[in-house]
Structures are given as structure tokens and as C-alpha cells.
């Protein structure tokens, strides 16, 4: 494995770990709630 490939693999694993940590921490729920609120305000429901 070349050095560049190893760096890309390490960054991919780190990014995946941070996404999983964010989902487990409730971050996805917060983002969805904010998106629904913004969308509801934008089309005039809120």
C-alpha cells in the first residue's frame, strides 16, 4: 500500500468513526428537527 493510499484509508476510517459517533450522540435527530423547522417556515406552515 502506498503512503497516499494509507492516508486516504486513515481519513476515511476517521470520518466514518466521527459520523457514527455523531449519530449515536443524537446529532442526526437535531439536524433533522432543524431541517423540518426551516422547511416548514420556508413554505409558510410555521
CORTAHU-V468600 format. One record per residue. N is the residue number from 1. PSI is psi in degrees with one decimal (NA if undefined). Layout:
BEGIN
{{N:PSI} {N:PSI}}
END
This chain:
BEGIN
{{1:133.6} {2:166.7} {3:-39.2} {4:-41.5} {5:-39.6} {6:-39.2} {7:-45.3} {8:-40.6} {9:-41.5} {10:-42.1} {11:-37.6} {12:-45.5} {13:-41.7} {14:-45.1} {15:-43.2} {16:-41.0} {17:-40.1} {18:-36.4} {19:-45.6} {20:-42.1} {21:-41.1} {22:-40.1} {23:-43.9} {24:-26.7} {25:-7.3} {26:10.0} {27:-36.4} {28:-38.3} {29:-42.6} {30:-43.4} {31:-42.3} {32:-43.1} {33:-41.9} {34:-39.4} {35:-41.4} {36:-42.4} {37:-45.5} {38:-42.8} {39:-39.7} {40:-38.9} {41:-36.7} {42:-39.5} {43:4.7} {44:20.7} {45:-19.2} {46:NA}}
END
